[in-house]
Amino acid sequence: MAVELNHSFSMDGSTDENWEAILDLDRVIPAVEGGRVIERTSPTSARAEIVVKMGAMSMTFAGTVEVASRDDGAHTAVLKVKSREAGGAGYANAEVTFQLGDGGGTVHTSAQITGKAASMGEGVMVTVLDALIESFTERLKAI
């Protein structure tokens, strides 16, 4: 199942400070509810895990997050997420594009989801992913 979502966010720091925060995987991954860094594998990538709650059920996805591209002048970055469902055959992969400006920016999420999560149906999946990203954009203020 493919999901495309757009969100805007605000951050308190200067554009340069916010840019550094977005590129710091040790800060940005835990800003996702249920997310944690397992291991930094390079300055631009990390092994990570996220626990996603879908109603009474929760699923754990583990994989990698990497800064796939960045344009320092335009303050645009693309993070690629590749993960597999723990104990299952499903995966959740995403390309997350940040565009920063004064006081915040936008985030575009293009996700591909299979397995148990996708079997919940598109409506449920979009609602859960949208809420997860909304929470993330709120937490960006604190990083």
C-alpha positions, 0 to 999 in steps of 0.5 A: 500500500502506498501512502503520500502525506504532507505536513507543515511544522514550526521550530523555534530556532534559526533556520540554520539551527533547525537544519542541523537538528533535522540532519541529526539522526540521534535527535530526529529519530526519537522525535518519532513517537516510539522511535529509537536509535539502535546504532549509528552506522555512519555520520548520515545513517543509523539502525533504528526501531519504531513501535507503532500502535494501531488500536489494541495492536502494536507492531515493531519495525526495525531497519535503517534511516539515512540522509539520502540527499541534502541541499544545504543552500536550499535547506532541503533533505531527503531521509530514506527509511527501510524497515521490516516488521519484527516477527512478520513478513511486512515492511514499511519503507519511506522517503521523507522530504524536509524543506526548511524555511524561517520558523519551520518548514514542510515534510512530505512522506511517501511510504510503502507498507505491506504485511499486517499493517497494510492488512488493516486497510488504507483508511486505518493505515493513513489515519495512523501514519498521519497521526504519527507524523502530526505528533512528530511535527509537534515534537520537532519544536523540542529538538 
